[in-house]
Amino acid sequence: MRVTFLLLIVITSFYDLVAQSTKTPSRHFDILVRNGLIYDGSGQPPVSGDVGILGDRVLAVGKLAGAKATTILDAKGKAVAPGFINVLSHTGIELLRDGRSMSDTKQGITTEVFGEDSWGPIATQDMRDQVNLFLKPYNQTCDWTTLAEFLTKLQKKGITPNIASYLGAAQVRQAILGEADVKPTPDQLNQMRAIVRKGMEEGALGITTALIYPPNSFADTDELIALCQESGRYGGRYIAHIRSEGDRLEEAVGELIKIGKAANVPVELYHFKASGQRNWPKMQSTIDLINRARQRGQNITANMYTYTAGATGLTSCLPPYLFNGGFMAGWKRLQDPATRQKLKAEVQQKGKDWENMYDLAGSTENILLTAFEADSLKKYNGMTLGQIAKTWHKDPIETIMDLIVADKTRVETTYFLMSEENVKKGIRQPWVSFGSDAGSLSEDRKEVGVVHPRTFGNFARLLGKYVRDEHVISLEEAIRRLTSLPASNHKLVNRGLLRPGYYADVVIFDPATIADKATFAEPFQYSVGVQYVLVNGKMVLKDGEHTGAFPGRTIWGPGRKSKK
């Protein structure tokens, strides 16, 4: 205790010296941000002042009159804040093609956190073949085995944002069990535990999963507890797309709470929502459930995107058991007439034992098909399921199965599921941060299909529509939720605050003009209002334009220091 106290005195004395340096007119910085309205990320009201940056760190914050710098940025009338953190990014593979992370950088994102699954370990040839399918459009092949090797590959290639990643429970399961719906034997579970230990020691932030998708959905609660126990030994977190965001929302959150308590780990749920109109009242009851757990001392948080539509595969209209053994096993079953009749009956039954997106959407006009790989089907990008079924003169459920068979993919789909009132209700919760649940693309990537507008607008939409225009939360609170809250939750050390000694991840934006431009019909439109972005002290966005700089680094998880 005495050692800790003395260390605190030393650290405090160091920052006192740094603070004193703000009064030294002769201080020379690499970059000096002048005359800004500084939102330090803590949630406190802003103060007028300057930010001095030397190397990759913030050196001084305050009134720095007389200070000199190699580069001076005039932030008069602008907000100066820590760089924003995207807590659910799917841009890992896209960064192999384009390291600029354009749609996120233009919104002030300086750190991308990968989750739901992971790009390692790649333990079997089947897993490698699957990754190579993803990589084929990028003219790349999988030449890594572990998650750490993938993250290192990205950094060495050159990327604009910082990156960090959770370890996918699905990848751990596939490494030992493949994609079958089986329960691991005690020996197999021990092998899975060992993979988690290795992943944590190599720098994963914790365990992640997406429990509506096979093979994730085949894992039971006890299996997840076992994996999370290993993550917890290294200070990791458990973060999950829970088993249900609709009919069984409260039960699914209950499982999340149970796992966190049994494994003694902090937990977080992805893209917090209540799907399907009949489930909209469950948003408040679930908030109450989480708040009760928090009042009992459990560390539980959530993140969300700022739209009333979600996006996943058309395959989510069909029962998960169809894909026991993997996607191709399900694809083959879909060509059997007897199986199709059985599936059609189950989809129509509106059963509550799986997340039936066809049912939750409420209408075929609420199911928007956005990305086909087959050239013959690309003409249907941007059409609803109802429109395609009418064009084909077919039953909508038959159309679903035919489209999956014809495209030989899960078929990217947008589902309109949520209420605007619940989006605002989620935003108001002080323990909610934000993630795009998307890749980060450039405006010229239209060949990928009609992407969800959250790809280009999730964070600007929060600051423009919900903060400035509708006053759902204050600007300082929104910035806290984009910066220090996720940095603390995910143990991103020395990130998320504008304080001396912290990394110089900085965004300068105009609160009066920041806004999303992307729509469901025309998503490939950059957000506006962000003027400058710095990552690790390097300017990556200047006057709204990318500078070509790639200073992004891998942020390793808390267990990496344990690696011998």
C-alpha positions as CSV (number, residue, x, y, z in Angstrom):
1,M,0.0,0.0,0.0
2,R,2.8,2.4,0.9
3,V,4.6,1.6,-2.4
4,T,1.4,2.4,-4.3
5,F,1.0,5.7,-2.4
6,L,4.6,6.7,-3.1
7,L,4.2,5.9,-6.8
8,L,1.1,8.0,-6.9
9,I,3.0,10.9,-5.4
10,V,5.7,10.5,-8.0
11,I,3.2,10.4,-10.9
12,T,1.3,13.4,-9.5
13,S,4.6,15.4,-9.2
14,F,5.4,14.6,-12.8
15,Y,2.0,15.9,-14.0
16,D,2.5,19.0,-11.8
17,L,5.7,19.7,-13.6
18,V,4.0,19.2,-16.9
19,A,1.2,21.5,-15.9
20,Q,3.8,24.1,-14.9
21,S,5.3,23.8,-18.3
22,T,2.1,25.2,-19.7
23,K,3.1,28.6,-18.2
24,T,6.5,28.5,-19.9
25,P,6.3,30.8,-23.0
26,S,9.5,29.3,-24.5
27,R,8.1,25.7,-24.6
28,H,8.3,24.4,-28.1
29,F,5.8,21.8,-29.4
30,D,5.6,19.7,-32.5
31,I,1.9,20.7,-32.8
32,L,0.0,23.4,-31.0
33,V,-3.7,23.5,-31.1
34,R,-4.8,27.1,-30.4
35,N,-8.0,28.8,-29.2
36,G,-10.1,25.6,-29.1
37,L,-13.0,24.7,-26.9
38,I,-11.5,21.8,-25.1
39,Y,-13.7,18.8,-24.2
40,D,-11.2,16.6,-22.3
41,G,-13.3,13.4,-22.5
42,S,-14.1,13.3,-18.8
43,G,-17.7,14.6,-19.3
44,Q,-16.9,17.9,-17.7
45,P,-17.9,21.2,-19.4
46,P,-15.5,22.5,-21.9
47,V,-12.8,25.1,-21.3
48,S,-11.2,27.5,-23.7
49,G,-7.5,26.8,-24.2
50,D,-4.7,25.2,-26.1
51,V,-3.2,21.7,-26.5
52,G,0.5,21.2,-26.9
53,I,1.7,18.0,-28.5
54,L,5.3,16.7,-28.5
55,G,6.0,13.4,-30.3
56,D,3.1,11.0,-29.9
57,R,1.9,12.5,-26.6
58,V,-0.1,15.4,-25.2
59,L,2.4,17.5,-23.2
60,A,0.3,20.4,-22.0
61,V,-3.3,21.5,-21.9
62,G,-4.3,25.0,-20.9
63,K,-3.5,28.6,-21.7
64,L,-0.2,28.3,-23.5
65,A,0.4,32.0,-24.4
66,G,3.7,32.5,-26.0
67,A,4.4,28.9,-26.7
68,K,5.9,28.0,-30.1
69,A,5.4,25.0,-32.4
70,T,6.4,23.6,-35.7
71,T,2.7,23.4,-36.7
72,I,0.0,25.6,-35.2
73,L,-3.7,24.7,-35.7
74,D,-6.2,27.4,-35.1
75,A,-9.3,25.8,-33.5
76,K,-11.2,29.0,-32.9
77,G,-14.9,28.1,-32.7
78,K,-14.2,24.4,-32.9
79,A,-14.4,21.6,-30.4
80,V,-11.1,19.9,-29.5
81,A,-11.6,16.4,-28.1
82,P,-9.8,13.1,-27.7
83,G,-10.0,10.8,-30.8
84,F,-13.2,8.8,-30.9
85,I,-13.2,5.0,-30.3
86,N,-15.3,2.7,-32.5
87,V,-16.0,-0.2,-30.1
88,L,-17.4,-2.5,-32.8
89,S,-15.5,-2.3,-36.0
90,H,-15.5,-4.8,-38.8
91,T,-12.8,-3.1,-40.8
92,G,-10.0,-5.5,-40.2
93,I,-9.9,-7.0,-43.7
94,E,-10.7,-3.7,-45.4
95,L,-7.6,-2.2,-43.8
96,L,-5.5,-4.7,-45.8
97,R,-6.8,-3.0,-49.0
98,D,-7.0,0.6,-47.8
99,G,-5.3,1.6,-44.6
100,R,-6.8,5.1,-44.5
101,S,-10.1,3.9,-42.9
102,M,-11.8,6.8,-44.7
103,S,-15.4,6.7,-43.5
104,D,-14.4,6.5,-39.9
105,T,-11.4,8.9,-40.1
106,K,-13.7,11.5,-41.6
107,Q,-15.8,11.2,-38.4
108,G,-12.9,11.5,-35.9
109,I,-12.4,7.8,-35.2
110,T,-8.8,7.2,-34.1
111,T,-9.1,3.7,-32.7
112,E,-10.9,0.6,-34.1
113,V,-11.8,-2.2,-31.8
114,F,-12.6,-5.5,-33.6
115,G,-15.2,-7.9,-32.2
116,E,-18.0,-10.4,-32.6
117,D,-15.5,-12.7,-34.1
118,S,-11.7,-12.4,-34.8
119,W,-9.2,-12.9,-37.6
120,G,-7.3,-15.5,-35.6
121,P,-6.5,-18.1,-34.5
122,I,-6.5,-19.8,-37.9
123,A,-6.0,-23.3,-36.7
124,T,-7.3,-25.6,-39.5
125,Q,-7.3,-25.7,-43.2
126,D,-11.0,-25.2,-43.3
127,M,-10.6,-22.0,-41.3
128,R,-7.9,-20.8,-43.6
129,D,-10.1,-21.6,-46.6
130,Q,-12.9,-19.5,-45.2
131,V,-10.7,-16.5,-44.6
132,N,-9.3,-16.8,-48.1
133,L,-12.9,-16.6,-49.4
134,F,-13.2,-13.2,-47.6
135,L,-9.8,-12.2,-49.0
136,K,-10.4,-13.1,-52.6
137,P,-11.9,-9.8,-53.7
138,Y,-8.9,-8.1,-52.1
139,N,-6.3,-10.2,-54.0
140,Q,-4.9,-11.3,-50.7
141,T,-4.3,-14.7,-49.1
142,C,-4.2,-15.6,-45.4
143,D,-0.5,-15.8,-44.4
144,W,-1.1,-15.6,-40.6
145,T,-2.0,-18.1,-37.9
146,T,-2.7,-16.1,-34.8
147,L,-4.7,-13.0,-34.0
148,A,-1.5,-11.2,-32.9
149,E,0.1,-12.0,-36.3
150,F,-2.9,-10.5,-38.1
151,L,-2.8,-7.3,-36.1
152,T,1.0,-7.0,-36.5
153,K,0.5,-7.5,-40.3
154,L,-1.9,-4.5,-40.4
155,Q,0.4,-2.3,-38.5
156,K,3.4,-3.1,-40.6
157,K,1.4,-2.5,-43.8
158,G,0.6,1.0,-42.6
159,I,-2.8,2.1,-41.2
160,T,-4.3,5.4,-40.1
161,P,-6.2,4.3,-37.0
162,N,-5.1,2.4,-33.9
163,I,-6.4,-1.1,-33.7
164,A,-7.3,-3.6,-31.0
165,S,-9.2,-6.8,-31.0
166,Y,-11.1,-9.3,-28.9
167,L,-10.5,-13.1,-29.4
168,G,-13.5,-14.8,-31.1
169,A,-15.1,-17.6,-29.1
170,A,-16.3,-18.9,-32.5
171,Q,-12.7,-19.2,-33.7
172,V,-11.7,-20.9,-30.5
173,R,-14.5,-23.4,-30.9
174,Q,-13.8,-24.0,-34.6
175,A,-10.2,-24.7,-33.9
176,I,-11.2,-27.8,-31.8
177,L,-14.7,-28.7,-32.7
178,G,-15.2,-27.4,-36.3
179,E,-18.6,-26.0,-37.1
180,A,-20.7,-28.9,-35.7
181,D,-23.4,-28.5,-33.1
182,V,-21.6,-30.6,-30.5
183,K,-20.7,-30.1,-26.8
184,P,-16.9,-30.3,-26.1
185,T,-15.6,-33.1,-24.0
186,P,-13.6,-32.1,-20.9
187,D,-10.4,-32.6,-22.8
188,Q,-11.6,-30.6,-25.7
189,L,-12.7,-27.8,-23.4
190,N,-9.3,-27.8,-21.8
191,Q,-7.8,-27.4,-25.3
192,M,-10.1,-24.4,-25.9
193,R,-9.1,-22.9,-22.6
194,A,-5.5,-23.2,-23.6
195,I,-6.2,-21.3,-26.9
196,V,-7.8,-18.5,-24.9
197,R,-4.8,-18.3,-22.6
198,K,-2.4,-18.0,-25.6
199,G,-4.6,-15.4,-27.2
200,M,-4.8,-13.3,-24.1
201,E,-1.0,-13.5,-23.6
202,E,-0.5,-12.4,-27.2
203,G,-2.6,-9.3,-26.6
204,A,-6.4,-9.9,-27.1
205,L,-8.7,-7.6,-25.1
206,G,-10.9,-10.5,-24.0
207,I,-13.5,-12.9,-25.4
208,T,-16.1,-12.0,-27.9
209,T,-19.0,-13.9,-29.6
210,A,-22.2,-13.4,-31.6
211,L,-24.7,-15.9,-30.3
212,I,-27.3,-15.8,-33.0
213,Y,-24.9,-17.1,-35.6
214,P,-23.6,-20.7,-36.0
215,P,-21.2,-22.0,-34.8
216,N,-21.4,-19.4,-32.0
217,S,-25.0,-20.4,-31.2
218,F,-23.9,-24.0,-30.5
219,A,-22.0,-22.9,-27.4
220,D,-23.9,-23.2,-24.2
221,T,-23.5,-21.0,-21.1
222,D,-21.1,-23.3,-19.3
223,E,-18.7,-23.4,-22.3
224,L,-18.7,-19.6,-22.4
225,I,-18.1,-19.3,-18.7
226,A,-15.1,-21.6,-19.0
227,L,-13.6,-19.5,-21.8
228,C,-14.3,-16.2,-19.9
229,Q,-12.6,-17.5,-16.8
230,E,-9.4,-17.8,-18.8
231,S,-9.9,-14.3,-20.2
232,G,-10.5,-13.0,-16.7
233,R,-7.2,-14.4,-15.5
234,Y,-5.5,-11.8,-17.7
235,G,-7.8,-8.9,-17.0
236,G,-10.0,-9.5,-20.1
237,R,-13.6,-8.6,-20.7
238,Y,-16.5,-10.6,-22.3
239,I,-18.4,-8.7,-25.0
240,A,-21.2,-10.3,-27.0
241,H,-23.9,-10.1,-29.5
242,I,-26.3,-11.8,-27.1
243,R,-28.6,-14.8,-28.1
244,S,-31.6,-12.6,-28.6
245,E,-32.3,-8.9,-29.2
246,G,-36.0,-9.6,-29.7
247,D,-38.4,-12.1,-28.1
248,R,-35.9,-13.4,-25.5
249,L,-34.1,-10.1,-24.9
250,E,-34.4,-10.2,-21.2
251,E,-33.3,-13.8,-20.9
252,A,-30.3,-13.2,-23.2
253,V,-29.2,-10.2,-21.0
254,G,-29.7,-12.5,-18.0
255,E,-27.3,-15.0,-19.5
256,L,-24.8,-12.2,-20.1
257,I,-25.1,-11.2,-16.4
258,K,-24.7,-14.8,-15.3
259,I,-21.6,-15.4,-17.4
260,G,-20.0,-12.2,-16.0
261,K,-20.8,-13.2,-12.4
262,A,-19.7,-16.8,-12.7
263,A,-16.5,-16.0,-14.6
264,N,-15.8,-12.8,-12.5
265,V,-15.3,-10.7,-15.6
266,P,-16.7,-7.4,-16.8
267,V,-19.3,-7.8,-19.6
268,E,-20.7,-5.8,-22.4
269,L,-23.5,-6.3,-24.9
270,Y,-23.1,-5.3,-28.5
271,H,-25.5,-3.0,-30.4
272,F,-28.1,-2.6,-27.6
273,K,-31.6,-2.7,-29.0
274,A,-35.1,-4.2,-28.8
275,S,-35.9,-5.9,-32.2
276,G,-39.4,-6.2,-33.5
277,Q,-42.3,-4.0,-32.7
278,R,-43.8,-6.4,-30.2
279,N,-40.6,-6.2,-28.3
280,W,-40.1,-2.4,-28.2
281,P,-41.4,-2.2,-24.6
282,K,-38.6,-4.5,-23.5
283,M,-36.0,-1.8,-24.0
284,Q,-36.9,-0.1,-20.7
285,S,-37.3,-3.4,-18.8
286,T,-33.8,-4.5,-20.0
287,I,-32.3,-1.1,-19.0
288,D,-33.8,-1.7,-15.6
289,L,-32.4,-5.2,-15.5
290,I,-28.9,-3.9,-16.3
291,N,-29.2,-1.1,-13.8
292,R,-30.1,-3.5,-11.0
293,A,-27.0,-5.6,-11.9
294,R,-24.8,-2.5,-11.8
295,Q,-26.3,-1.4,-8.5
296,R,-25.3,-4.8,-7.1
297,G,-21.7,-4.0,-8.2
298,Q,-21.5,-5.9,-11.4
299,N,-19.5,-4.3,-14.2
300,I,-21.9,-4.4,-17.2
301,T,-22.0,-2.0,-20.1
302,A,-23.4,-1.8,-23.6
303,N,-22.7,-0.2,-27.0
304,M,-25.0,0.7,-29.8
305,Y,-25.4,2.3,-33.3
306,T,-27.7,5.3,-33.9
307,Y,-30.2,3.8,-36.4
308,T,-33.5,2.0,-36.4
309,A,-32.3,-0.7,-38.8
310,G,-29.8,-3.4,-38.3
311,A,-27.8,-5.4,-40.9
312,T,-26.8,-9.1,-41.1
313,G,-27.3,-12.0,-43.5
314,L,-30.5,-13.1,-45.2
315,T,-29.6,-16.5,-43.6
316,S,-30.8,-15.0,-40.3
317,C,-34.4,-15.6,-41.6
318,L,-33.8,-19.3,-41.3
319,P,-33.2,-21.6,-38.2
320,P,-29.5,-21.8,-37.1
321,Y,-29.5,-25.6,-37.1
322,L,-29.7,-25.4,-40.9
323,F,-26.0,-24.5,-40.9
324,N,-24.8,-27.2,-38.5
325,G,-21.5,-28.1,-40.1
326,G,-21.0,-24.7,-41.7
327,F,-22.5,-22.5,-44.4
328,M,-21.8,-24.9,-47.3
329,A,-23.6,-27.7,-45.4
330,G,-26.7,-25.5,-45.0
331,W,-26.4,-24.4,-48.7
332,K,-26.6,-28.0,-49.8
333,R,-29.6,-28.7,-47.5
334,L,-31.4,-25.8,-49.1
335,Q,-31.5,-27.7,-52.4
336,D,-33.5,-30.5,-50.9
337,P,-37.3,-30.0,-51.5
338,A,-38.3,-31.8,-48.2
339,T,-35.9,-29.7,-46.2
340,R,-37.2,-26.5,-47.8
341,Q,-40.8,-27.3,-46.9
342,K,-39.8,-28.0,-43.3
343,L,-37.9,-24.7,-43.1
344,K,-40.7,-22.8,-44.6
345,A,-43.1,-24.1,-42.0
346,E,-40.7,-23.2,-39.2
347,V,-40.2,-19.7,-40.4
348,Q,-44.0,-19.2,-40.6
349,Q,-44.5,-20.6,-37.1
350,K,-42.8,-17.5,-35.5
351,G,-41.1,-19.7,-32.9
352,K,-39.3,-18.1,-30.0
353,D,-36.3,-20.5,-29.8
354,W,-34.3,-18.7,-32.4
355,E,-33.9,-15.1,-33.7
356,N,-36.3,-15.2,-36.7
357,M,-35.4,-11.9,-38.6
358,Y,-38.2,-12.6,-41.2
359,D,-40.7,-12.5,-38.4
360,L,-39.2,-9.6,-36.4
361,A,-39.1,-7.4,-39.5
362,G,-42.9,-7.5,-39.6
363,S,-43.0,-7.0,-43.4
364,T,-41.1,-8.1,-46.5
365,E,-40.8,-4.3,-47.2
366,N,-38.7,-4.0,-44.1
367,I,-36.1,-6.5,-45.5
368,L,-33.7,-4.7,-47.8
369,L,-31.2,-6.8,-49.8
370,T,-27.9,-4.9,-50.1
371,A,-25.1,-7.0,-51.4
372,F,-25.0,-9.9,-53.8
373,E,-21.8,-11.5,-55.1
374,A,-23.3,-13.2,-58.2
375,D,-23.3,-10.7,-61.2
376,S,-26.7,-11.9,-62.2
377,L,-28.2,-10.9,-58.9
378,K,-26.5,-7.5,-58.4
379,K,-29.4,-5.8,-60.1
380,Y,-31.4,-6.5,-57.0
381,N,-29.1,-4.6,-54.7
382,G,-31.2,-2.0,-52.9
383,M,-34.5,-3.8,-53.5
384,T,-36.7,-5.2,-50.7
385,L,-37.6,-8.9,-50.3
386,G,-41.2,-8.0,-51.2
387,Q,-40.1,-6.4,-54.4
388,I,-37.9,-9.3,-55.5
389,A,-40.6,-11.9,-54.6
390,K,-43.2,-9.9,-56.6
391,T,-40.8,-9.7,-59.6
392,W,-40.1,-13.5,-59.4
393,H,-43.8,-14.3,-58.7
394,K,-42.8,-16.4,-55.7
395,D,-43.5,-16.8,-52.1
396,P,-41.2,-14.5,-50.0
397,I,-39.8,-17.4,-47.9
398,E,-39.1,-19.5,-51.1
399,T,-37.4,-16.4,-52.5
400,I,-35.1,-16.2,-49.4
401,M,-34.0,-19.7,-50.0
402,D,-33.6,-19.3,-53.7
403,L,-31.5,-16.1,-53.3
404,I,-29.1,-17.8,-50.8
405,V,-28.7,-20.8,-53.1
406,A,-28.2,-18.7,-56.2
407,D,-25.6,-16.3,-54.5
408,K,-23.9,-19.0,-52.5
409,T,-23.4,-16.4,-49.7
410,R,-25.4,-15.4,-46.6
411,V,-26.6,-12.3,-48.7
412,E,-26.1,-9.0,-46.9
413,T,-29.4,-7.6,-45.7
414,T,-30.7,-4.6,-43.8
415,Y,-33.6,-5.2,-41.5
416,F,-35.8,-2.3,-40.1
417,L,-36.5,-3.5,-36.6
418,M,-36.3,-0.8,-34.0
419,S,-38.1,2.3,-32.8
420,E,-36.7,5.9,-32.8
421,E,-37.8,6.3,-29.2
422,N,-35.7,3.3,-28.1
423,V,-32.7,4.6,-30.0
424,K,-32.9,7.8,-27.9
425,K,-33.5,5.8,-24.7
426,G,-30.3,3.8,-25.4
427,I,-28.3,6.9,-26.0
428,R,-29.4,8.4,-22.7
429,Q,-27.9,5.6,-20.7
430,P,-24.5,6.7,-19.1
431,W,-23.0,3.2,-19.6
432,V,-23.6,3.1,-23.3
433,S,-20.8,3.7,-25.8
434,F,-20.9,3.5,-29.6
435,G,-19.8,1.2,-32.4
436,S,-20.6,1.2,-36.1
437,D,-20.9,-2.6,-36.5
438,A,-19.4,-2.0,-40.0
439,G,-16.3,-1.7,-42.0
440,S,-14.7,1.6,-42.8
441,L,-14.9,2.4,-46.5
442,S,-14.1,5.1,-49.0
443,E,-16.8,6.7,-51.1
444,D,-15.6,4.9,-54.2
445,R,-16.2,1.4,-52.8
446,K,-19.7,1.1,-54.3
447,E,-18.9,-2.3,-55.8
448,V,-19.5,-3.8,-52.3
449,G,-23.2,-3.2,-52.6
450,V,-25.7,-0.9,-50.8
451,V,-24.1,-0.8,-47.3
452,H,-25.8,0.3,-44.1
453,P,-25.4,4.1,-43.6
454,R,-23.9,3.5,-40.2
455,T,-20.7,2.7,-42.2
456,F,-20.4,6.4,-43.1
457,G,-22.4,8.2,-40.4
458,N,-22.8,6.5,-37.0
459,F,-20.7,8.9,-34.9
460,A,-21.5,12.1,-36.8
461,R,-25.1,11.2,-36.5
462,L,-24.8,11.0,-32.7
463,L,-23.1,14.5,-32.5
464,G,-25.3,16.2,-35.1
465,K,-28.8,14.7,-34.9
466,Y,-29.0,13.5,-31.4
467,V,-26.8,16.0,-29.5
468,R,-27.0,19.3,-31.4
469,D,-30.4,19.0,-33.0
470,E,-32.5,17.0,-30.6
471,H,-30.6,17.6,-27.3
472,V,-30.8,13.9,-26.2
473,I,-27.6,14.3,-24.3
474,S,-25.0,17.1,-23.9
475,L,-22.0,17.4,-26.1
476,E,-19.6,16.8,-23.3
477,E,-21.4,13.6,-22.3
478,A,-21.5,12.4,-25.9
479,I,-17.7,12.9,-26.1
480,R,-17.2,11.1,-22.8
481,R,-19.1,8.1,-24.3
482,L,-16.9,8.2,-27.5
483,T,-13.6,8.5,-25.6
484,S,-12.9,7.9,-21.9
485,L,-15.8,5.5,-21.3
486,P,-14.7,2.9,-24.0
487,A,-11.0,3.5,-23.3
488,S,-11.7,2.6,-19.6
489,N,-14.0,-0.3,-20.4
490,H,-11.6,-1.9,-22.9
491,K,-8.4,-1.0,-21.0
492,L,-6.9,1.1,-23.8
493,V,-4.2,2.6,-21.6
494,N,-3.5,6.4,-21.9
495,R,-6.2,6.8,-24.4
496,G,-9.5,8.6,-24.3
497,L,-8.6,11.8,-22.5
498,L,-6.9,15.0,-23.4
499,R,-4.4,15.0,-20.5
500,P,-0.7,15.4,-20.2
501,G,1.0,12.1,-20.8
502,Y,-1.8,10.6,-22.9
503,Y,-1.4,9.7,-26.5
504,A,-2.1,12.5,-28.9
505,D,-5.2,11.1,-30.5
506,V,-7.2,14.3,-31.2
507,V,-10.2,15.4,-33.2
508,I,-11.1,19.0,-34.0
509,F,-14.6,19.5,-35.3
510,D,-17.3,22.1,-35.7
511,P,-20.3,21.3,-33.3
512,A,-22.5,23.5,-35.5
513,T,-22.0,21.6,-38.7
514,I,-21.0,18.1,-37.9
515,A,-23.6,15.8,-39.5
516,D,-24.1,12.5,-41.3
517,K,-25.0,12.5,-45.0
518,A,-25.3,8.8,-45.7
519,T,-28.8,7.4,-46.3
520,F,-30.2,3.9,-46.8
521,A,-30.7,4.8,-50.5
522,E,-27.4,6.6,-50.9
523,P,-25.0,5.4,-48.2
524,F,-21.7,6.3,-49.9
525,Q,-21.4,9.8,-48.6
526,Y,-18.9,11.0,-46.1
527,S,-20.0,12.8,-42.9
528,V,-19.1,16.5,-42.6
529,G,-17.8,18.8,-39.9
530,V,-14.5,17.2,-38.8
531,Q,-11.6,19.5,-39.7
532,Y,-8.5,17.8,-38.2
533,V,-7.7,14.4,-36.8
534,L,-4.4,13.4,-35.2
535,V,-3.4,9.8,-34.4
536,N,-0.4,9.3,-32.1
537,G,0.6,12.9,-32.7
538,K,0.5,12.7,-36.5
539,M,-2.0,14.6,-38.6
540,V,-4.1,12.2,-40.6
541,L,-6.9,14.6,-41.6
542,K,-6.2,18.2,-42.5
543,D,-9.0,20.6,-43.5
544,G,-11.2,17.5,-43.9
545,E,-8.8,15.7,-46.3
546,H,-6.7,12.7,-45.6
547,T,-3.0,13.5,-45.5
548,G,-1.7,10.0,-46.4
549,A,-0.3,9.4,-43.0
550,F,-0.4,5.9,-41.4
551,P,0.6,6.3,-37.8
552,G,-1.8,3.7,-36.4
553,R,-0.6,1.2,-33.9
554,T,-1.8,-2.0,-32.3
555,I,-3.1,-1.5,-28.8
556,W,-2.4,-4.8,-27.0
557,G,-4.7,-6.2,-24.3
558,P,-3.8,-6.4,-20.6
559,G,-2.6,-10.0,-20.7
560,R,0.3,-9.3,-23.1
561,K,2.5,-8.2,-20.3
562,S,2.1,-11.7,-18.8
563,K,3.7,-13.3,-21.9
564,K,7.1,-14.8,-21.0
